[in-house]
Structure formats: structure tokens, C-alpha cells
Amino acid sequence: MDWFYAINGQRNGPVSDLQLDGLLGSGEINQDTLLWREGMPDWLPMKTVRPGGPPPIPAAQTGICAECGRAFSQGDLIQLNRVWVCAECKPSFLQKVLEGVASPKAPGSMWRMNKQLVTVSETPFPDRCVKCNAPVHGFRLKRVLYWQHPAYYLFLLCNLLVLVVVLLIVRKKAVLHIGLCEIHRAQRKRIILIGWLGVLGGLALIGFGLVSGVSSRNGAMPDSSIWMIVMGALLFLGTLLYAGLRAPMISAAKITDGNVWVKGVHRDFLAELPEWLGP
């Protein structure tokens, strides 16, 4: 039987016992978090309804091997040529270094820099949710990120069309495969659904307003039609902006030819990565 849990007065779930343990271990909930499941008369703290549940466990320091892309504890990795490599890959990596073909920006490299994650395009993320650090059980979501230097927006002073053409030419692209737990997958689906409903509803209001205005007997568009068009436009733009900002889950702070800096990653996820050493 699944559980529901409350954060800041908002009900979340349902989640299984295993997922609940993952949320507890990641620190997103604690023993005082209110829980409820079918058959319970009221919401009760976790420590009351699940006294045998595991306490929060600090996440072990882990890193990603730049050669094989697998996750290891920090003690099982060695830093070579400014990347982390596991013991199994060390001989082959050293051979590449000697031959001059090893790259410090190989896929699988992943670091933290303040509140941002630094990685390489096409890197598959560890088996943890980027939004809460809970297990994702193999699920990966492909994200295509774009970035360009903010100075290019000055072309808007010339012409909007010029700006669009310039951005399409100069923007940089990165592809990442991020992990998302079931809770944040469901949250993303809700955001996308709200976005579609708002966009379609806004277009419908605009259409009804135009039709009613055109069909007016005196030839002048009535105030009700104008307000319907305005409300439809606001609904369309508002939900489009909301979905555009929330649905991606992560965003690019910067993209270069070698690396991508990612915003929106949970602090516990970042805490398990090695520090960024620079270019």
C-alpha cells in the first residue's frame, strides 16, 4: 500500500515504501514529516507510523569514472590528467595519456562548482534523481540544452529577426541524460499537461472573442469580446512561460566547446561529485 507525505502543507505521492526510504535518505523528508495511507484516520509523523524505518543516511561521496562512465565511491577513484578514473580503467587511461590521446573532457566526467554541475555533452548521469537525489532505477530523460552569451541579445536593438538569426547561428548545444525519480517524473507530466491545457484554453478564448466580435451586429467589437481576447492572450502566454521554465527540470548556465555548466541540480546530488578543477 502506497504512502502520501506532506511538505509545506502540500500533499505529495503516492510513493512506495522503497521510495519513501529513498526520500528519507536524501534528506527531502525526515522523521517528523507527516504521512498518510489508506485506512489511517489522520496524518501522523513518520516516527510514529514507521518506527522501524531507516534514519537519514548521509550520501557517500561518489564520482564518475571518465573512461567507463560508472559511479564509484571516492576512495575507489584516482585523479589523472584532471579527471577521475577507476582502478580497472587506470592502465588503459595511462596508456592513452602516454600516447597523447587521453582527453580530460571524456564523456562521463562530472564535477561540481558552487551550486552548478559541470559535465560534458552526451554524459549519462548517475542512477540518482537530479531534483532530490533519490534512486531512479535506471530511468534517464534526454535533455537538449542551448546557451549563448547574453551580449548577443543586444542585436534586439537592430531587429527581432536579426536577433533570431544570430542566436540560431551562435548558440551552443549540449545533450544530457538525466535521472528523474517517479515523483519528479509525475511532477513534470503535470507541468506539461497544465501547459497544454493553458495554451489550448488561451487559443480558444482568443478564437471565441474574435468570432463574437466579428459577428457583432453594429460592426464594433463589444467590450466582452475584447476582454475575452485579452484574457486568452494572458492565459496563453502565462502557461507557455510556466511550462517552458518548469518542465525542463535543469537549464544551462554556460556551454563551451568542451563543457556544460548546469543549474537546477539538487545540493545532495552535487555533494557527491568532486570539485571542478578548471579548464
DRENLODREN-355163 format. One record per residue (C-alpha): residue in one letter; x negated, y, z negated; residue number from 1. Coordinates in steps of 0.5 Angstrom, whole numbers, padded with zeros to 4 digits. Example, Ala and Ser with C-alpha at 12.3 -4.5 7.8 and 13.67 -1.06 7.14 Angstrom:
{"A" {-0025 -0009 -0016} 1};
{"S" {-0027 -0002 -0014} 2};
//
This chain:
{"M" {0000 0000 0000} 1};
{"D" {-0003 0007 0002} 2};
{"W" {-0004 0013 -0002} 3};
{"F" {-0003 0020 -0002} 4};
{"Y" {-0007 0025 -0005} 5};
{"A" {-0006 0033 -0007} 6};
{"I" {-0012 0038 -0005} 7};
{"N" {-0010 0045 -0007} 8};
{"G" {-0003 0043 -0008} 9};
{"Q" {-0002 0040 -0001} 10};
{"R" {-0001 0033 0000} 11};
{"N" {-0006 0029 0005} 12};
{"G" {-0005 0022 0007} 13};
{"P" {-0003 0016 0007} 14};
{"V" {-0010 0013 0006} 15};
{"S" {-0012 0006 0004} 16};
{"D" {-0016 0004 -0002} 17};
{"L" {-0022 0004 0002} 18};
{"Q" {-0021 0011 0005} 19};
{"L" {-0020 0013 -0002} 20};
{"D" {-0026 0011 -0005} 21};
{"G" {-0030 0014 0001} 22};
{"L" {-0027 0021 0000} 23};
{"L" {-0029 0020 -0008} 24};
{"G" {-0036 0018 -0006} 25};
{"S" {-0036 0024 -0001} 26};
{"G" {-0034 0029 -0007} 27};
{"E" {-0028 0031 -0003} 28};
{"I" {-0024 0029 -0009} 29};
{"N" {-0025 0027 -0016} 30};
{"Q" {-0022 0023 -0022} 31};
{"D" {-0018 0029 -0023} 32};
{"T" {-0015 0029 -0016} 33};
{"L" {-0007 0028 -0016} 34};
{"L" {-0005 0021 -0013} 35};
{"W" {0002 0018 -0011} 36};
{"R" {0004 0012 -0008} 37};
{"E" {0011 0009 -0006} 38};
{"G" {0014 0006 -0013} 39};
{"M" {0011 0012 -0017} 40};
{"P" {0016 0016 -0021} 41};
{"D" {0011 0022 -0020} 42};
{"W" {0004 0025 -0018} 43};
{"L" {-0002 0022 -0023} 44};
{"P" {-0009 0024 -0024} 45};
{"M" {-0014 0018 -0020} 46};
{"K" {-0017 0017 -0027} 47};
{"T" {-0010 0015 -0030} 48};
{"V" {-0007 0010 -0024} 49};
{"R" {-0014 0008 -0021} 50};
{"P" {-0018 0007 -0028} 51};
{"G" {-0023 0002 -0024} 52};
{"G" {-0024 0006 -0018} 53};
{"P" {-0032 0007 -0017} 54};
{"P" {-0034 0014 -0019} 55};
{"P" {-0037 0019 -0014} 56};
{"I" {-0044 0017 -0012} 57};
{"P" {-0049 0022 -0009} 58};
{"A" {-0050 0020 -0002} 59};
{"A" {-0057 0017 -0001} 60};
{"Q" {-0062 0021 0003} 61};
{"T" {-0062 0018 0010} 62};
{"G" {-0065 0020 0017} 63};
{"I" {-0064 0018 0024} 64};
{"C" {-0070 0015 0028} 65};
{"A" {-0072 0019 0034} 66};
{"E" {-0073 0012 0038} 67};
{"C" {-0068 0007 0037} 68};
{"G" {-0062 0012 0034} 69};
{"R" {-0061 0008 0028} 70};
{"A" {-0060 0011 0021} 71};
{"F" {-0065 0009 0015} 72};
{"S" {-0066 0011 0008} 73};
{"Q" {-0071 0017 0008} 74};
{"G" {-0076 0012 0005} 75};
{"D" {-0076 0008 0011} 76};
{"L" {-0078 0013 0016} 77};
{"I" {-0084 0016 0017} 78};
{"Q" {-0085 0023 0021} 79};
{"L" {-0089 0023 0027} 80};
{"N" {-0090 0028 0032} 81};
{"R" {-0085 0033 0028} 82};
{"V" {-0079 0027 0029} 83};
{"W" {-0077 0021 0024} 84};
{"V" {-0079 0014 0026} 85};
{"C" {-0077 0008 0023} 86};
{"A" {-0082 0002 0022} 87};
{"E" {-0080 -0002 0027} 88};
{"C" {-0081 0003 0032} 89};
{"K" {-0087 0006 0030} 90};
{"P" {-0092 0002 0034} 91};
{"S" {-0088 0004 0041} 92};
{"F" {-0088 0011 0039} 93};
{"L" {-0095 0012 0037} 94};
{"Q" {-0097 0009 0044} 95};
{"K" {-0092 0014 0047} 96};
{"V" {-0096 0019 0043} 97};
{"L" {-0103 0017 0046} 98};
{"E" {-0100 0016 0053} 99};
{"G" {-0098 0023 0052} 100};
{"V" {-0090 0021 0054} 101};
{"A" {-0087 0022 0047} 102};
{"S" {-0082 0028 0046} 103};
{"P" {-0081 0031 0039} 104};
{"K" {-0074 0032 0042} 105};
{"A" {-0072 0025 0044} 106};
{"P" {-0064 0023 0043} 107};
{"G" {-0063 0021 0036} 108};
{"S" {-0067 0027 0033} 109};
{"M" {-0062 0030 0028} 110};
{"W" {-0064 0036 0022} 111};
{"R" {-0061 0041 0018} 112};
{"M" {-0062 0048 0018} 113};
{"N" {-0059 0052 0012} 114};
{"K" {-0051 0051 0014} 115};
{"Q" {-0053 0048 0021} 116};
{"L" {-0054 0042 0024} 117};
{"V" {-0060 0042 0029} 118};
{"T" {-0060 0036 0034} 119};
{"V" {-0061 0034 0042} 120};
{"S" {-0055 0033 0047} 121};
{"E" {-0053 0026 0048} 122};
{"T" {-0054 0025 0041} 123};
{"P" {-0049 0020 0038} 124};
{"F" {-0048 0022 0031} 125};
{"P" {-0049 0017 0024} 126};
{"D" {-0043 0013 0022} 127};
{"R" {-0040 0019 0018} 128};
{"C" {-0035 0024 0019} 129};
{"V" {-0038 0031 0020} 130};
{"K" {-0032 0034 0017} 131};
{"C" {-0032 0030 0010} 132};
{"N" {-0038 0025 0010} 133};
{"A" {-0033 0019 0009} 134};
{"P" {-0034 0013 0013} 135};
{"V" {-0032 0013 0021} 136};
{"H" {-0032 0005 0022} 137};
{"G" {-0035 0006 0029} 138};
{"F" {-0031 0012 0032} 139};
{"R" {-0034 0017 0036} 140};
{"L" {-0031 0023 0039} 141};
{"K" {-0034 0026 0045} 142};
{"R" {-0035 0034 0045} 143};
{"V" {-0038 0038 0050} 144};
{"L" {-0040 0045 0047} 145};
{"Y" {-0042 0051 0051} 146};
{"W" {-0046 0057 0049} 147};
{"Q" {-0049 0064 0052} 148};
{"H" {-0053 0069 0049} 149};
{"P" {-0048 0075 0046} 150};
{"A" {-0051 0080 0050} 151};
{"Y" {-0048 0077 0057} 152};
{"Y" {-0041 0080 0054} 153};
{"L" {-0044 0087 0056} 154};
{"F" {-0042 0085 0063} 155};
{"L" {-0035 0086 0061} 156};
{"L" {-0036 0094 0062} 157};
{"C" {-0037 0093 0069} 158};
{"N" {-0031 0088 0071} 159};
{"L" {-0028 0082 0068} 160};
{"L" {-0029 0078 0074} 161};
{"V" {-0037 0079 0074} 162};
{"L" {-0037 0077 0066} 163};
{"V" {-0033 0071 0068} 164};
{"V" {-0038 0069 0074} 165};
{"V" {-0044 0071 0070} 166};
{"L" {-0042 0066 0064} 167};
{"L" {-0041 0061 0069} 168};
{"I" {-0048 0061 0071} 169};
{"V" {-0052 0063 0065} 170};
{"R" {-0048 0058 0060} 171};
{"K" {-0052 0052 0057} 172};
{"K" {-0048 0046 0055} 173};
{"A" {-0049 0040 0050} 174};
{"V" {-0046 0034 0049} 175};
{"L" {-0045 0031 0043} 176};
{"H" {-0041 0024 0040} 177};
{"I" {-0039 0026 0033} 178};
{"G" {-0036 0021 0028} 179};
{"L" {-0029 0023 0025} 180};
{"C" {-0025 0019 0020} 181};
{"E" {-0018 0017 0020} 182};
{"I" {-0016 0023 0016} 183};
{"H" {-0019 0029 0021} 184};
{"R" {-0017 0025 0027} 185};
{"A" {-0010 0026 0025} 186};
{"Q" {-0011 0033 0023} 187};
{"R" {-0014 0034 0030} 188};
{"K" {-0008 0031 0033} 189};
{"R" {-0003 0035 0029} 190};
{"I" {-0007 0041 0031} 191};
{"I" {-0007 0039 0039} 192};
{"L" {0001 0038 0038} 193};
{"I" {0002 0045 0035} 194};
{"G" {-0002 0048 0040} 195};
{"W" {0002 0045 0046} 196};
{"L" {0009 0046 0042} 197};
{"G" {0007 0053 0041} 198};
{"V" {0004 0054 0049} 199};
{"L" {0011 0051 0052} 200};
{"G" {0015 0055 0047} 201};
{"G" {0012 0061 0049} 202};
{"L" {0013 0060 0056} 203};
{"A" {0020 0058 0055} 204};
{"L" {0021 0064 0051} 205};
{"I" {0018 0069 0057} 206};
{"G" {0022 0065 0062} 207};
{"F" {0029 0066 0059} 208};
{"G" {0027 0073 0057} 209};
{"L" {0025 0074 0065} 210};
{"V" {0032 0071 0067} 211};
{"S" {0036 0074 0063} 212};
{"G" {0033 0081 0064} 213};
{"V" {0034 0080 0072} 214};
{"S" {0041 0077 0071} 215};
{"S" {0043 0084 0067} 216};
{"R" {0049 0087 0071} 217};
{"N" {0047 0094 0070} 218};
{"G" {0040 0093 0073} 219};
{"A" {0036 0095 0067} 220};
{"M" {0032 0090 0063} 221};
{"P" {0036 0089 0056} 222};
{"D" {0032 0090 0049} 223};
{"S" {0034 0083 0047} 224};
{"S" {0030 0080 0054} 225};
{"I" {0024 0085 0052} 226};
{"W" {0023 0082 0045} 227};
{"M" {0024 0075 0048} 228};
{"I" {0018 0076 0053} 229};
{"V" {0014 0080 0047} 230};
{"M" {0015 0074 0042} 231};
{"G" {0014 0069 0047} 232};
{"A" {0007 0072 0049} 233};
{"L" {0005 0073 0042} 234};
{"L" {0007 0065 0041} 235};
{"F" {0003 0063 0047} 236};
{"L" {-0003 0067 0045} 237};
{"G" {-0003 0065 0038} 238};
{"T" {-0002 0058 0038} 239};
{"L" {-0007 0058 0044} 240};
{"L" {-0012 0061 0040} 241};
{"Y" {-0011 0057 0034} 242};
{"A" {-0011 0050 0037} 243};
{"G" {-0018 0053 0041} 244};
{"L" {-0021 0055 0035} 245};
{"R" {-0019 0049 0030} 246};
{"A" {-0018 0043 0035} 247};
{"P" {-0026 0042 0037} 248};
{"M" {-0028 0041 0030} 249};
{"I" {-0035 0043 0031} 250};
{"S" {-0038 0049 0035} 251};
{"A" {-0045 0051 0038} 252};
{"A" {-0049 0057 0034} 253};
{"K" {-0054 0056 0040} 254};
{"I" {-0056 0052 0045} 255};
{"T" {-0063 0052 0048} 256};
{"D" {-0066 0047 0054} 257};
{"G" {-0068 0042 0048} 258};
{"N" {-0064 0043 0042} 259};
{"V" {-0057 0045 0040} 260};
{"W" {-0055 0048 0033} 261};
{"V" {-0048 0046 0031} 262};
{"K" {-0043 0050 0026} 263};
{"G" {-0038 0047 0022} 264};
{"V" {-0041 0040 0019} 265};
{"H" {-0040 0038 0012} 266};
{"R" {-0045 0040 0007} 267};
{"D" {-0046 0033 0004} 268};
{"F" {-0047 0031 0012} 269};
{"L" {-0052 0036 0012} 270};
{"A" {-0055 0034 0006} 271};
{"E" {-0057 0027 0008} 272};
{"L" {-0061 0030 0014} 273};
{"P" {-0069 0032 0014} 274};
{"E" {-0070 0039 0014} 275};
{"W" {-0071 0043 0021} 276};
{"L" {-0079 0044 0022} 277};
{"G" {-0078 0049 0028} 278};
{"P" {-0079 0048 0036} 279};
//
